[in-house]
């Protein structure tokens, strides 16, 4: 019975694996006008499947204009995989909401795709011209610094050579961002098939009033319709068409906008927060490094328009920020801006650390009103770290009664060691001079040279190793030197920041090297009677 059960489970797993869809479907756009063509791409990575996808379910709402098949090989994680793509040109038979149904290839089935086919524009120029251009704006007026999308479509019912050009879009008091590369498709107008070259721009007016968009000129060479002998120069005629000028109204910042906030008009805006590691998944101790990532995402803006987010300045929490990451995405409605800010947070005290809520004020251009997007406040619970000492809990700091016994104990120990050291020195004066033992390991001078080279190379890892090696041969510990010399303490904070965060490459070692060279002596060191002169300078010129 056990063997039969294993066999049945294996058979069930095999059937489920075969039933999983390995045929992926995608389209070049989901919104188009009646008479325009679109491209449907079907991709399969199942090498056991042969033949072509069954396209009969498309015939009800679409006309299949052509099919191309592409075979390719690609390597992923050292594994070579084969894939087959079918690119199918479709012409919708009607306007409205259409659905590309699930298509079958062997045991695989693709997912369905929803389309929106708009009615043809009745104000389109006469299609009698074999080449004409059309310019449209997605809206007639926008707020200052908000996005307006300009779309240029060049229609041609005759073949064009590849020497076509479009005059650049140059506007005063406005920023212009191209929305990706130009795309091509076909559209049927009055029974005549036209090729379409579509180019889009995002426009951000910088001044209220009226923005005039000038005419844009398209120049190309139209191929002669007659037959041309092979090897002869191409024959054609140059065509040049221009778009109509457009006017865009630009509204000023509304009076309801708070004057203290940076102006931020967008269609939508969101804030996201990610932690690594997640504080709630494991205990957080003093000295642990937490990476906090905050992403600001706004539709209808470019990434350069997004403001800097407030810094996490909390007592008991050191902050080491990285450079912000800016990027833009493009969709059917224009541009989506992304700004990601990452910072390393290192707790220095135990207790509950309260992180305040993060709020961004913005103007909803789609619904025309003021909005706020925010991240809720949260509390970090930090525990004592047994590997560290001398940390003061946040609760004690808040109460204003700092614990004194660690300092009192340190003072008593320092006094005892001072008395003991004086007694040993007094005893050593009565002892005969002896030869110095041969030094094992690198000399202090060599260690100092290593530290200097690491600082001048701005290498935080090598500097930390050289600093520890040098400090081990000093009469004081590194912590004691930093406690009595503030410039060294500040320089060590900068070095630790470079080691904790991901931006160590921006650390400069000049400040640490200057601090090392100016450390005042802790006490006067007397030489044995057999040696004359003073100690050589720590950093000879």
Secondary structure as UniProt FT lines:
FT   HELIX           2..19
FT   STRAND          23..27
FT   STRAND          31..33
FT   TURN            34..35
FT   STRAND          36..44
FT   TURN            47..48
FT   HELIX           56..58
FT   TURN            59..61
FT   STRAND          62..76
FT   TURN            77..78
FT   STRAND          79..92
FT   STRAND          96..100
FT   STRAND          104..105
FT   TURN            106..107
FT   STRAND          108..109
FT   STRAND          113..118
FT   TURN            122..123
FT   TURN            127..128
FT   STRAND          131..137
FT   STRAND          141..143
FT   TURN            144..145
FT   STRAND          147..156
FT   TURN            162..163
FT   STRAND          165..166
FT   TURN            172..173
FT   STRAND          174..178
FT   STRAND          183..189
FT   TURN            190..191
FT   STRAND          192..205
FT   STRAND          209..213
FT   STRAND          217..223
FT   TURN            230..231
FT   STRAND          236..242
FT   STRAND          246..251
FT   TURN            255..256
FT   TURN            259..260
FT   STRAND          265..266
FT   STRAND          268..276
FT   TURN            279..281
FT   STRAND          284..285
FT   TURN            286..287
FT   STRAND          289..299
FT   HELIX           303..305
FT   TURN            315..316
FT   STRAND          317..321
FT   STRAND          325..331
FT   TURN            332..333
FT   STRAND          334..347
FT   STRAND          351..355
FT   STRAND          358..364
FT   TURN            365..368
FT   STRAND          369..375
FT   STRAND          378..383
FT   TURN            386..387
FT   HELIX           394..399
FT   HELIX           405..429
FT   HELIX           444..456
FT   TURN            457..458
FT   HELIX           460..471
FT   TURN            472..473
FT   HELIX           478..484
FT   HELIX           486..500
FT   HELIX           504..506
FT   HELIX           510..517
FT   TURN            529..530
FT   TURN            538..539
//
